[in-house]
């Protein structure tokens, strides 16, 4: 079984500890092919304070079902998974951008490394027991939020750097084509951005594209 991994869920919500989000209870999706074991784990989740629990025992069309359910946290109990099943679940973890706590009865070192690389928030060997649900789920959520914040900060830093480069290039074009000083070029970009209710970087990028089409900027 191979799982397709299309663009799935919207950006991950910041999931808080103690079973509550900023505006509603955490929605937990439990994936377990064993219905009897799933019912036991569901009971443990509810005892831990997670009232919104959806159980999936059928692995068919798994990605589509996850999109439809749109959970906040995913708990996967695989018992003794095959290597193919593990890889399929790792694909899920990469795609969903949600905290994923995965429980297996046993695993080798390569599986543990693969789980980390796939972004699994908690990979627990020796199965899932009711009394372990809350601390492990809290840890998975905490780890996911920390990694997600770092990822967003990195993306923001990259965007800021790209914006600065675009603005510098746009200023250079104005200084060359209009004989402006650097402050005058920046003032014009800023004024245009305000008039059009757009970011300065967007105006700069538009100017760079236009200059390229008109041959007003030398290629770097």
N, CA and C atoms as a LAMMPS dump frame, in Angstrom:
ITEM: TIMESTEP
0
ITEM: NUMBER OF ATOMS
660
ITEM: BOX BOUNDS ff ff ff
-5.0000000000000000e+02 5.0000000000000000e+02
-5.0000000000000000e+02 5.0000000000000000e+02
-5.0000000000000000e+02 5.0000000000000000e+02
ITEM: ATOMS id mol type element x y z
1 1 1 N 0.849 -1.202 0
2 1 2 C 0 0 0
3 1 3 C 0.876 1.239 0
4 2 1 N 0.663 2.1 -1.014
5 2 2 C 1.396 3.352 -1.069
6 2 3 C 0.418 4.491 -0.84
7 3 1 N 0.817 5.471 -0.087
8 3 2 C -0.065 6.579 0.259
9 3 3 C 0.346 7.819 -0.511
10 4 1 N -0.6 8.368 -1.266
11 4 2 C -0.306 9.62 -1.968
12 4 3 C -0.22 10.734 -0.95
13 5 1 N 0.642 11.712 -1.204
14 5 2 C 0.816 12.798 -0.231
15 5 3 C 0.61 14.147 -0.904
16 6 1 N -0.636 14.518 -1.17
17 6 2 C -0.917 15.832 -1.736
18 6 3 C -0.778 16.903 -0.678
19 7 1 N -0.873 18.176 -1.112
20 7 2 C -0.894 19.254 -0.122
21 7 3 C -2.135 19.042 0.729
22 8 1 N -1.927 18.973 2.05
23 8 2 C -3.036 18.534 2.875
24 8 3 C -3.68 19.644 3.668
25 9 1 N -3.277 19.747 4.91
26 9 2 C -3.994 20.57 5.858
27 9 3 C -3.435 21.981 5.892
28 10 1 N -4.226 22.937 6.353
29 10 2 C -3.701 24.291 6.51
30 10 3 C -2.592 24.319 7.533
31 11 1 N -1.892 25.448 7.639
32 11 2 C -0.777 25.56 8.579
33 11 3 C -1.196 25.084 9.956
34 12 1 N -0.31 24.362 10.597
35 12 2 C -0.633 23.76 11.887
36 12 3 C -1.022 24.82 12.907
37 13 1 N -2.063 24.52 13.632
38 13 2 C -2.462 25.407 14.723
39 13 3 C -1.537 25.182 15.905
40 14 1 N -1.36 26.205 16.694
41 14 2 C -0.495 26.068 17.873
42 14 3 C -1.277 25.36 18.957
43 15 1 N -0.982 24.093 19.19
44 15 2 C -1.734 23.273 20.137
45 15 3 C -1.175 23.463 21.541
46 16 1 N -2.03 23.809 22.467
47 16 2 C -1.597 24.083 23.834
48 16 3 C -1.592 22.812 24.671
49 17 1 N -0.978 22.882 25.823
50 17 2 C -0.931 21.741 26.737
51 17 3 C -2.235 21.642 27.529
52 18 1 N -2.339 20.547 28.296
53 18 2 C -3.462 20.296 29.2
54 18 3 C -4.773 20.106 28.452
55 19 1 N -4.683 19.609 27.19
56 19 2 C -5.889 19.211 26.484
57 19 3 C -6.755 20.344 26.008
58 20 1 N -6.226 21.555 25.844
59 20 2 C -7.064 22.647 25.361
60 20 3 C -6.302 23.518 24.401
61 21 1 N -7.011 23.992 23.4
62 21 2 C -6.43 24.969 22.502
63 21 3 C -6.912 26.34 22.936
64 22 1 N -6.544 27.343 22.161
65 22 2 C -6.925 28.691 22.554
66 22 3 C -8.426 28.874 22.511
67 23 1 N -9.142 28.143 21.637
68 23 2 C -10.567 28.388 21.503
69 23 3 C -11.422 27.134 21.605
70 24 1 N -10.833 25.938 21.632
71 24 2 C -11.64 24.733 21.702
72 24 3 C -10.778 23.553 22.124
73 25 1 N -11.457 22.435 22.435
74 25 2 C -10.74 21.246 22.865
75 25 3 C -9.95 20.652 21.707
76 26 1 N -8.852 19.999 22.027
77 26 2 C -8.035 19.347 21.017
78 26 3 C -8.803 18.177 20.4
79 27 1 N -8.739 18.102 19.084
80 27 2 C -9.353 16.986 18.363
81 27 3 C -8.261 15.962 18.07
82 28 1 N -8.374 14.792 18.687
83 28 2 C -7.378 13.739 18.542
84 28 3 C -7.87 12.691 17.553
85 29 1 N -7.034 12.364 16.579
86 29 2 C -7.335 11.267 15.66
87 29 3 C -6.495 10.067 16.072
88 30 1 N -7.16 8.957 16.379
89 30 2 C -6.484 7.717 16.75
90 30 3 C -6.538 6.752 15.576
91 31 1 N -5.374 6.346 15.098
92 31 2 C -5.281 5.39 13.989
93 31 3 C -4.781 4.062 14.545
94 32 1 N -5.631 3.043 14.455
95 32 2 C -5.26 1.719 14.966
96 32 3 C -6.119 0.689 14.241
97 33 1 N -5.477 -0.246 13.546
98 33 2 C -6.21 -1.258 12.786
99 33 3 C -6.912 -2.267 13.688
100 34 1 N -6.474 -2.395 14.929
101 34 2 C -7.078 -3.324 15.881
102 34 3 C -8.197 -2.59 16.631
103 35 1 N -9.441 -2.926 16.328
104 35 2 C -10.571 -2.195 16.899
105 35 3 C -10.655 -2.344 18.42
106 36 1 N -10.347 -3.534 18.918
107 36 2 C -10.412 -3.752 20.368
108 36 3 C -9.356 -2.909 21.071
109 37 1 N -8.116 -2.941 20.565
110 37 2 C -7.052 -2.14 21.158
111 37 3 C -7.367 -0.658 21.02
112 38 1 N -7.944 -0.267 19.874
113 38 2 C -8.286 1.135 19.656
114 38 3 C -9.299 1.623 20.691
115 39 1 N -10.261 0.765 21.048
116 39 2 C -11.267 1.175 22.033
117 39 3 C -10.638 1.395 23.404
118 40 1 N -9.628 0.581 23.727
119 40 2 C -8.931 0.746 25.006
120 40 3 C -8.155 2.058 25.026
121 41 1 N -7.46 2.349 23.917
122 41 2 C -6.692 3.59 23.836
123 41 3 C -7.619 4.803 23.809
124 42 1 N -8.744 4.674 23.12
125 42 2 C -9.715 5.774 23.1
126 42 3 C -10.188 6.083 24.514
127 43 1 N -10.443 5.038 25.289
128 43 2 C -10.845 5.238 26.682
129 43 3 C -9.754 5.965 27.461
130 44 1 N -8.486 5.585 27.2
131 44 2 C -7.377 6.259 27.871
132 44 3 C -7.282 7.721 27.487
133 45 1 N -7.521 8.024 26.214
134 45 2 C -7.502 9.414 25.758
135 45 3 C -8.593 10.225 26.445
136 46 1 N -9.765 9.645 26.543
137 46 2 C -10.881 10.366 27.183
138 46 3 C -10.62 10.551 28.676
139 47 1 N -10.051 9.534 29.307
140 47 2 C -9.703 9.656 30.725
141 47 3 C -8.635 10.731 30.93
142 48 1 N -7.794 10.936 29.917
143 48 2 C -6.754 11.96 30.007
144 48 3 C -7.298 13.353 29.71
145 49 1 N -8.593 13.452 29.424
146 49 2 C -9.213 14.757 29.216
147 49 3 C -9.453 15.119 27.773
148 50 1 N -9.211 14.173 26.85
149 50 2 C -9.42 14.455 25.426
150 50 3 C -10.778 13.91 25.006
151 51 1 N -11.786 14.781 25.048
152 51 2 C -13.153 14.353 24.77
153 51 3 C -13.417 14.196 23.277
154 52 1 N -12.689 14.947 22.464
155 52 2 C -12.911 14.88 21.012
156 52 3 C -11.927 13.882 20.404
157 53 1 N -12.366 12.672 20.246
158 53 2 C -11.521 11.596 19.717
159 53 3 C -12.222 10.949 18.534
160 54 1 N -11.526 10.861 17.413
161 54 2 C -12.027 10.128 16.252
162 54 3 C -11.126 8.926 16.031
163 55 1 N -11.731 7.754 15.837
164 55 2 C -10.967 6.524 15.672
165 55 3 C -11.042 6.058 14.217
166 56 1 N -9.882 5.749 13.644
167 56 2 C -9.807 5.177 12.302
168 56 3 C -9.177 3.793 12.402
169 57 1 N -9.92 2.778 12.01
170 57 2 C -9.383 1.425 11.995
171 57 3 C -9.132 0.937 10.576
172 58 1 N -9.764 1.588 9.609
173 58 2 C -9.594 1.234 8.2
174 58 3 C -8.521 2.132 7.593
175 59 1 N -7.445 1.537 7.08
176 59 2 C -6.331 2.303 6.528
177 59 3 C -6.559 2.729 5.076
178 60 1 N -7.647 2.31 4.469
179 60 2 C -7.915 2.67 3.079
180 60 3 C -8.178 4.174 2.969
181 61 1 N -7.624 4.782 1.916
182 61 2 C -7.814 6.222 1.675
183 61 3 C -7.462 7.052 2.91
184 62 1 N -6.369 6.68 3.547
185 62 2 C -6.024 7.285 4.832
186 62 3 C -5.801 8.781 4.719
187 63 1 N -5.041 9.207 3.714
188 63 2 C -4.747 10.638 3.591
189 63 3 C -6.015 11.455 3.376
190 64 1 N -6.912 10.948 2.537
191 64 2 C -8.165 11.671 2.298
192 64 3 C -8.98 11.773 3.573
193 65 1 N -9.012 10.693 4.34
194 65 2 C -9.764 10.711 5.59
195 65 3 C -9.17 11.714 6.574
196 66 1 N -7.846 11.794 6.642
197 66 2 C -7.21 12.741 7.554
198 66 3 C -7.566 14.171 7.159
199 67 1 N -7.578 14.445 5.849
200 67 2 C -7.959 15.775 5.379
201 67 3 C -9.383 16.092 5.812
202 68 1 N -10.277 15.135 5.656
203 68 2 C -11.681 15.355 6.022
204 68 3 C -11.843 15.581 7.525
205 69 1 N -11.131 14.819 8.317
206 69 2 C -11.258 14.911 9.778
207 69 3 C -10.57 16.163 10.314
208 70 1 N -9.443 16.536 9.704
209 70 2 C -8.668 17.725 10.094
210 70 3 C -8.388 17.75 11.6
211 71 1 N -7.658 16.753 12.103
212 71 2 C -7.399 16.693 13.552
213 71 3 C -6.314 17.675 13.976
214 72 1 N -6.226 17.894 15.28
215 72 2 C -5.151 18.716 15.834
216 72 3 C -3.931 17.863 16.167
217 73 1 N -4.18 16.632 16.594
218 73 2 C -3.117 15.703 16.987
219 73 3 C -3.461 14.324 16.439
220 74 1 N -2.437 13.587 16.013
221 74 2 C -2.656 12.238 15.502
222 74 3 C -1.897 11.24 16.378
223 75 1 N -2.596 10.211 16.834
224 75 2 C -1.989 9.121 17.594
225 75 3 C -2.063 7.866 16.734
226 76 1 N -0.919 7.247 16.476
227 76 2 C -0.861 6.044 15.637
228 76 3 C -0.335 4.888 16.477
229 77 1 N -1.116 3.822 16.576
230 77 2 C -0.682 2.63 17.306
231 77 3 C -0.558 1.494 16.298
232 78 1 N 0.679 1.04 16.041
233 78 2 C 0.93 0.076 14.979
234 78 3 C 1.29 -1.312 15.478
235 79 1 N 1.452 -1.491 16.76
236 79 2 C 1.841 -2.797 17.308
237 79 3 C 3.114 -3.295 16.633
238 80 1 N 3.008 -4.283 15.731
239 80 2 C 4.192 -4.832 15.047
240 80 3 C 4.125 -4.509 13.551
241 81 1 N 4.463 -3.285 13.174
242 81 2 C 4.297 -2.879 11.773
243 81 3 C 5.384 -3.466 10.868
244 82 1 N 5.014 -3.669 9.614
245 82 2 C 6.008 -4.033 8.615
246 82 3 C 6.766 -2.768 8.216
247 83 1 N 7.882 -2.953 7.519
248 83 2 C 8.665 -1.787 7.093
249 83 3 C 7.861 -0.908 6.135
250 84 1 N 7.068 -1.531 5.259
251 84 2 C 6.244 -0.754 4.326
252 84 3 C 5.194 0.063 5.07
253 85 1 N 4.588 -0.537 6.084
254 85 2 C 3.585 0.192 6.854
255 85 3 C 4.206 1.377 7.59
256 86 1 N 5.398 1.168 8.15
257 86 2 C 6.094 2.268 8.817
258 86 3 C 6.367 3.403 7.846
259 87 1 N 6.879 3.064 6.667
260 87 2 C 7.192 4.092 5.679
261 87 3 C 5.937 4.848 5.263
262 88 1 N 4.82 4.147 5.118
263 88 2 C 3.561 4.814 4.781
264 88 3 C 3.155 5.809 5.867
265 89 1 N 3.319 5.409 7.123
266 89 2 C 2.976 6.299 8.217
267 89 3 C 3.946 7.48 8.311
268 90 1 N 5.196 7.247 7.964
269 90 2 C 6.154 8.351 7.935
270 90 3 C 5.766 9.357 6.854
271 91 1 N 5.247 8.866 5.731
272 91 2 C 4.762 9.757 4.684
273 91 3 C 3.617 10.616 5.2
274 92 1 N 2.749 10.006 5.979
275 92 2 C 1.643 10.75 6.588
276 92 3 C 2.188 11.859 7.477
277 93 1 N 3.158 11.529 8.31
278 93 2 C 3.729 12.511 9.232
279 93 3 C 4.342 13.687 8.483
280 94 1 N 5.021 13.402 7.374
281 94 2 C 5.643 14.481 6.59
282 94 3 C 4.59 15.416 6
283 95 1 N 3.441 14.852 5.642
284 95 2 C 2.443 15.617 4.9
285 95 3 C 1.49 16.416 5.771
286 96 1 N 1.125 15.904 6.931
287 96 2 C 0.01 16.496 7.653
288 96 3 C 0.361 17.747 8.442
289 97 1 N 1.626 17.938 8.798
290 97 2 C 2.022 19.112 9.585
291 97 3 C 1.2 19.241 10.862
292 98 1 N 1.123 18.15 11.585
293 98 2 C 0.435 18.092 12.873
294 98 3 C 1.299 17.285 13.836
295 99 1 N 1.125 17.456 15.144
296 99 2 C 1.825 16.574 16.085
297 99 3 C 1.403 15.128 15.861
298 100 1 N 2.383 14.239 15.707
299 100 2 C 2.101 12.819 15.5
300 100 3 C 2.825 12.024 16.575
301 101 1 N 2.058 11.279 17.359
302 101 2 C 2.637 10.362 18.346
303 101 3 C 2.442 8.954 17.808
304 102 1 N 3.545 8.243 17.583
305 102 2 C 3.493 6.912 16.977
306 102 3 C 3.993 5.874 17.974
307 103 1 N 3.206 4.836 18.159
308 103 2 C 3.532 3.789 19.123
309 103 3 C 3.725 2.455 18.403
310 104 1 N 4.817 1.786 18.712
311 104 2 C 5.098 0.466 18.139
312 104 3 C 5.561 -0.453 19.267
313 105 1 N 5.387 -1.755 19.066
314 105 2 C 5.822 -2.707 20.095
315 105 3 C 7.326 -2.875 20.098
316 106 1 N 7.943 -2.786 18.915
317 106 2 C 9.405 -2.862 18.847
318 106 3 C 9.861 -2.181 17.566
319 107 1 N 11.123 -1.756 17.56
320 107 2 C 11.651 -1.058 16.393
321 107 3 C 13.167 -1.145 16.405
322 108 1 N 13.757 -1.086 15.203
323 108 2 C 15.214 -1.066 15.109
324 108 3 C 15.69 0.379 15.013
325 109 1 N 17.01 0.562 15.059
326 109 2 C 17.584 1.906 15.063
327 109 3 C 17.231 2.676 13.799
328 110 1 N 17.211 1.992 12.655
329 110 2 C 16.909 2.671 11.393
330 110 3 C 15.491 3.217 11.387
331 111 1 N 14.556 2.503 11.993
332 111 2 C 13.174 2.978 12.066
333 111 3 C 13.069 4.215 12.941
334 112 1 N 13.808 4.228 14.026
335 112 2 C 13.796 5.389 14.921
336 112 3 C 14.346 6.614 14.209
337 113 1 N 15.45 6.442 13.484
338 113 2 C 16.032 7.554 12.73
339 113 3 C 15.059 8.042 11.666
340 114 1 N 14.422 7.098 10.965
341 114 2 C 13.461 7.465 9.924
342 114 3 C 12.281 8.227 10.507
343 115 1 N 11.844 7.845 11.711
344 115 2 C 10.734 8.537 12.365
345 115 3 C 11.102 9.98 12.677
346 116 1 N 12.307 10.19 13.174
347 116 2 C 12.77 11.546 13.481
348 116 3 C 12.835 12.387 12.217
349 117 1 N 13.386 11.802 11.15
350 117 2 C 13.505 12.528 9.882
351 117 3 C 12.141 12.853 9.293
352 118 1 N 11.157 12.008 9.574
353 118 2 C 9.813 12.229 9.051
354 118 3 C 9.036 13.268 9.852
355 119 1 N 9.598 13.699 10.972
356 119 2 C 8.933 14.709 11.783
357 119 3 C 7.957 14.158 12.796
358 120 1 N 8.053 12.861 13.091
359 120 2 C 7.197 12.286 14.136
360 120 3 C 7.564 12.93 15.473
361 121 1 N 6.573 13.474 16.159
362 121 2 C 6.844 14.223 17.387
363 121 3 C 7.208 13.317 18.553
364 122 1 N 6.619 12.132 18.591
365 122 2 C 6.952 11.164 19.643
366 122 3 C 6.877 9.776 19.035
367 123 1 N 7.992 9.047 19.116
368 123 2 C 8.055 7.68 18.581
369 123 3 C 8.367 6.77 19.755
370 124 1 N 7.356 6.031 20.192
371 124 2 C 7.454 5.294 21.444
372 124 3 C 7.482 3.795 21.167
373 125 1 N 8.523 3.143 21.65
374 125 2 C 8.655 1.7 21.514
375 125 3 C 8.125 1.037 22.791
376 126 1 N 7.509 -0.104 22.629
377 126 2 C 6.912 -0.867 23.729
378 126 3 C 5.439 -0.537 23.885
379 127 1 N 4.815 -0.151 22.795
380 127 2 C 3.364 -0.034 22.761
381 127 3 C 2.78 1.126 23.533
382 128 1 N 1.466 1.236 23.421
383 128 2 C 0.726 2.328 24.053
384 128 3 C -0.187 1.788 25.137
385 129 1 N 0.012 2.28 26.349
386 129 2 C -0.834 1.884 27.472
387 129 3 C -1.62 3.105 27.951
388 130 1 N -2.768 2.868 28.516
389 130 2 C -3.655 3.97 28.882
390 130 3 C -2.97 5.004 29.763
391 131 1 N -2.23 4.528 30.74
392 131 2 C -1.628 5.452 31.703
393 131 3 C -0.51 6.305 31.095
394 132 1 N -0.028 5.921 29.907
395 132 2 C 1.059 6.667 29.275
396 132 3 C 0.536 7.723 28.303
397 133 1 N -0.766 7.725 28.068
398 133 2 C -1.331 8.576 27.021
399 133 3 C -1.06 10.053 27.255
400 134 1 N -1.458 10.561 28.423
401 134 2 C -1.383 12.005 28.651
402 134 3 C 0.052 12.553 28.604
403 135 1 N 1.013 11.988 29.372
404 135 2 C 2.366 12.562 29.328
405 135 3 C 3.01 12.48 27.944
406 136 1 N 2.773 11.379 27.237
407 136 2 C 3.375 11.249 25.909
408 136 3 C 2.729 12.21 24.925
409 137 1 N 1.42 12.358 24.997
410 137 2 C 0.728 13.279 24.092
411 137 3 C 1.14 14.722 24.372
412 138 1 N 1.25 15.086 25.647
413 138 2 C 1.715 16.43 25.995
414 138 3 C 3.121 16.681 25.469
415 139 1 N 3.989 15.674 25.579
416 139 2 C 5.356 15.81 25.074
417 139 3 C 5.372 15.968 23.57
418 140 1 N 4.559 15.18 22.867
419 140 2 C 4.49 15.265 21.406
420 140 3 C 4.033 16.649 20.961
421 141 1 N 3.017 17.175 21.637
422 141 2 C 2.502 18.499 21.286
423 141 3 C 3.556 19.573 21.545
424 142 1 N 4.217 19.476 22.699
425 142 2 C 5.242 20.457 23.049
426 142 3 C 6.398 20.443 22.05
427 143 1 N 6.86 19.251 21.696
428 143 2 C 7.952 19.147 20.738
429 143 3 C 7.544 19.682 19.373
430 144 1 N 6.335 19.335 18.946
431 144 2 C 5.868 19.804 17.639
432 144 3 C 5.793 21.317 17.596
433 145 1 N 5.223 21.923 18.642
434 145 2 C 5.107 23.383 18.674
435 145 3 C 6.472 24.056 18.641
436 146 1 N 7.443 23.485 19.362
437 146 2 C 8.791 24.063 19.379
438 146 3 C 9.426 24.003 17.996
439 147 1 N 9.317 22.842 17.341
440 147 2 C 9.898 22.699 15.998
441 147 3 C 9.174 23.582 15
442 148 1 N 7.846 23.66 15.129
443 148 2 C 7.07 24.474 14.194
444 148 3 C 7.41 25.95 14.332
445 149 1 N 7.613 26.414 15.573
446 149 2 C 7.998 27.822 15.774
447 149 3 C 9.362 28.098 15.16
448 150 1 N 10.306 27.174 15.327
449 150 2 C 11.62 27.342 14.715
450 150 3 C 11.517 27.38 13.202
451 151 1 N 10.666 26.518 12.637
452 151 2 C 10.483 26.482 11.189
453 151 3 C 9.906 27.796 10.675
454 152 1 N 8.918 28.326 11.402
455 152 2 C 8.311 29.582 10.979
456 152 3 C 9.293 30.746 11.103
457 153 1 N 10.094 30.729 12.162
458 153 2 C 11.095 31.783 12.328
459 153 3 C 12.125 31.741 11.2
460 154 1 N 12.52 30.516 10.802
461 154 2 C 13.467 30.379 9.701
462 154 3 C 12.863 30.877 8.396
463 155 1 N 11.595 30.519 8.153
464 155 2 C 10.922 30.979 6.943
465 155 3 C 10.807 32.502 6.926
466 156 1 N 10.49 33.085 8.095
467 156 2 C 10.369 34.538 8.179
468 156 3 C 11.708 35.213 7.914
469 157 1 N 12.797 34.623 8.441
470 157 2 C 14.129 35.188 8.224
471 157 3 C 14.521 35.119 6.749
472 158 1 N 14.197 34 6.106
473 158 2 C 14.494 33.866 4.679
474 158 3 C 13.709 34.874 3.857
475 159 1 N 12.435 35.053 4.223
476 159 2 C 11.591 36.017 3.51
477 159 3 C 12.119 37.434 3.683
478 160 1 N 12.517 37.77 4.909
479 160 2 C 13.047 39.106 5.178
480 160 3 C 14.32 39.359 4.376
481 161 1 N 15.199 38.365 4.301
482 161 2 C 16.43 38.513 3.534
483 161 3 C 16.128 38.698 2.054
484 162 1 N 15.186 37.908 1.521
485 162 2 C 14.814 38.028 0.109
486 162 3 C 14.199 39.402 -0.162
487 163 1 N 13.385 39.904 0.778
488 163 2 C 12.778 41.231 0.62
489 163 3 C 13.852 42.313 0.575
490 164 1 N 14.824 42.212 1.459
491 164 2 C 15.893 43.214 1.49
492 164 3 C 16.667 43.231 0.179
493 165 1 N 16.958 42.036 -0.35
494 165 2 C 17.694 41.955 -1.607
495 165 3 C 16.889 42.572 -2.748
496 166 1 N 15.581 42.3 -2.776
497 166 2 C 14.73 42.857 -3.825
498 166 3 C 14.684 44.374 -3.735
499 167 1 N 14.573 44.904 -2.524
500 167 2 C 14.521 46.363 -2.353
501 167 3 C 15.837 47.007 -2.778
502 168 1 N 16.95 46.376 -2.432
503 168 2 C 18.251 46.917 -2.841
504 168 3 C 18.395 46.933 -4.357
505 169 1 N 17.946 45.857 -5.009
506 169 2 C 18.023 45.803 -6.468
507 169 3 C 17.13 46.857 -7.101
508 170 1 N 15.923 47.021 -6.532
509 170 2 C 14.998 48.008 -7.074
510 170 3 C 15.54 49.422 -6.901
511 171 1 N 16.137 49.696 -5.753
512 171 2 C 16.749 51.012 -5.547
513 171 3 C 17.857 51.249 -6.564
514 172 1 N 18.638 50.214 -6.824
515 172 2 C 19.717 50.347 -7.799
516 172 3 C 19.192 50.67 -9.181
517 173 1 N 18.077 50.045 -9.546
518 173 2 C 17.483 50.332 -10.856
519 173 3 C 17.034 51.782 -10.945
520 174 1 N 16.365 52.28 -9.909
521 174 2 C 15.889 53.668 -9.911
522 174 3 C 17.058 54.652 -9.915
523 175 1 N 18.086 54.344 -9.157
524 175 2 C 19.248 55.225 -9.117
525 175 3 C 19.92 55.294 -10.488
526 176 1 N 19.944 54.164 -11.202
527 176 2 C 20.604 54.118 -12.502
528 176 3 C 19.746 54.749 -13.599
529 177 1 N 18.446 54.427 -13.601
530 177 2 C 17.584 54.874 -14.704
531 177 3 C 17.035 56.284 -14.504
532 178 1 N 16.898 56.719 -13.24
533 178 2 C 16.321 58.033 -12.973
534 178 3 C 17.308 58.998 -12.329
535 179 1 N 18.494 58.544 -12.097
536 179 2 C 19.495 59.417 -11.496
537 179 3 C 19.166 59.82 -10.078
538 180 1 N 18.473 58.97 -9.364
539 180 2 C 18.07 59.276 -7.989
540 180 3 C 19.17 58.928 -7.01
541 181 1 N 19.102 59.576 -5.853
542 181 2 C 19.948 59.147 -4.746
543 181 3 C 19.285 57.932 -4.092
544 182 1 N 20.021 57.249 -3.235
545 182 2 C 19.453 56.072 -2.579
546 182 3 C 18.242 56.429 -1.714
547 183 1 N 18.297 57.514 -0.903
548 183 2 C 17.119 57.88 -0.118
549 183 3 C 15.918 58.222 -0.999
550 184 1 N 16.155 58.874 -2.133
551 184 2 C 15.064 59.235 -3.043
552 184 3 C 14.443 57.972 -3.648
553 185 1 N 15.271 57.018 -4.008
554 185 2 C 14.767 55.772 -4.599
555 185 3 C 13.919 55.009 -3.583
556 186 1 N 14.379 54.946 -2.357
557 186 2 C 13.621 54.238 -1.323
558 186 3 C 12.304 54.961 -1.032
559 187 1 N 12.361 56.314 -1.006
560 187 2 C 11.154 57.101 -0.743
561 187 3 C 10.105 56.855 -1.822
562 188 1 N 10.552 56.727 -3.068
563 188 2 C 9.614 56.474 -4.159
564 188 3 C 8.992 55.08 -4.025
565 189 1 N 9.804 54.097 -3.693
566 189 2 C 9.273 52.747 -3.483
567 189 3 C 8.256 52.736 -2.345
568 190 1 N 8.598 53.432 -1.28
569 190 2 C 7.719 53.465 -0.102
570 190 3 C 6.403 54.169 -0.429
571 191 1 N 6.489 55.287 -1.129
572 191 2 C 5.283 56.043 -1.484
573 191 3 C 4.381 55.211 -2.395
574 192 1 N 4.99 54.542 -3.377
575 192 2 C 4.211 53.707 -4.296
576 192 3 C 3.53 52.57 -3.539
577 193 1 N 4.25 51.971 -2.608
578 193 2 C 3.676 50.882 -1.816
579 193 3 C 2.487 51.373 -0.99
580 194 1 N 2.61 52.551 -0.398
581 194 2 C 1.517 53.113 0.4
582 194 3 C 0.313 53.417 -0.477
583 195 1 N 0.565 53.998 -1.639
584 195 2 C -0.537 54.349 -2.545
585 195 3 C -1.288 53.116 -3.035
586 196 1 N -0.574 52.028 -3.23
587 196 2 C -1.184 50.807 -3.753
588 196 3 C -1.553 49.823 -2.643
589 197 1 N -1.295 50.221 -1.395
590 197 2 C -1.587 49.358 -0.24
591 197 3 C -0.92 47.995 -0.402
592 198 1 N 0.361 48.03 -0.757
593 198 2 C 1.137 46.804 -0.934
594 198 3 C 2.437 46.927 -0.145
595 199 1 N 3.115 45.811 0.03
596 199 2 C 4.406 45.822 0.699
597 199 3 C 5.466 46.409 -0.222
598 200 1 N 6.466 47.068 0.404
599 200 2 C 7.548 47.657 -0.393
600 200 3 C 8.259 46.58 -1.204
601 201 1 N 8.427 45.419 -0.616
602 201 2 C 9.117 44.335 -1.316
603 201 3 C 8.344 43.909 -2.563
604 202 1 N 7.014 43.932 -2.503
605 202 2 C 6.21 43.573 -3.671
606 202 3 C 6.391 44.591 -4.79
607 203 1 N 6.442 45.882 -4.425
608 203 2 C 6.681 46.922 -5.415
609 203 3 C 8.068 46.746 -6.029
610 204 1 N 9.039 46.443 -5.161
611 204 2 C 10.405 46.241 -5.645
612 204 3 C 10.474 45.076 -6.628
613 205 1 N 9.807 43.967 -6.304
614 205 2 C 9.826 42.807 -7.194
615 205 3 C 9.167 43.118 -8.526
616 206 1 N 8.064 43.887 -8.489
617 206 2 C 7.386 44.276 -9.728
618 206 3 C 8.302 45.154 -10.589
619 207 1 N 9.023 46.05 -9.937
620 207 2 C 9.944 46.93 -10.663
621 207 3 C 11.074 46.123 -11.3
622 208 1 N 11.592 45.154 -10.581
623 208 2 C 12.673 44.311 -11.098
624 208 3 C 12.205 43.533 -12.326
625 209 1 N 10.986 42.989 -12.251
626 209 2 C 10.437 42.245 -13.389
627 209 3 C 10.259 43.162 -14.589
628 210 1 N 9.679 44.358 -14.336
629 210 2 C 9.444 45.307 -15.431
630 210 3 C 10.779 45.738 -16.06
631 211 1 N 11.753 46.009 -15.211
632 211 2 C 13.053 46.433 -15.716
633 211 3 C 13.708 45.326 -16.545
634 212 1 N 13.508 44.095 -16.122
635 212 2 C 14.054 42.973 -16.878
636 212 3 C 13.414 42.842 -18.244
637 213 1 N 12.092 43.058 -18.301
638 213 2 C 11.379 42.976 -19.571
639 213 3 C 11.784 44.116 -20.52
640 214 1 N 12.07 45.269 -19.948
641 214 2 C 12.441 46.445 -20.75
642 214 3 C 13.935 46.57 -20.967
643 215 1 N 14.682 45.637 -20.375
644 215 2 C 16.123 45.687 -20.535
645 215 3 C 16.779 46.787 -19.738
646 216 1 N 16.098 47.205 -18.629
647 216 2 C 16.624 48.295 -17.838
648 216 3 C 17.504 47.853 -16.71
649 217 1 N 17.7 46.528 -16.579
650 217 2 C 18.568 46.038 -15.517
651 217 3 C 19.521 45.025 -16.092
652 218 1 N 20.772 45.18 -15.778
653 218 2 C 21.762 44.218 -16.22
654 218 3 C 21.603 42.945 -15.418
655 219 1 N 21.717 41.817 -16.09
656 219 2 C 21.621 40.542 -15.379
657 219 3 C 22.861 40.334 -14.533
658 220 1 N 22.593 39.871 -13.292
659 220 2 C 23.711 39.63 -12.374
660 220 3 C 24.271 38.249 -12.608
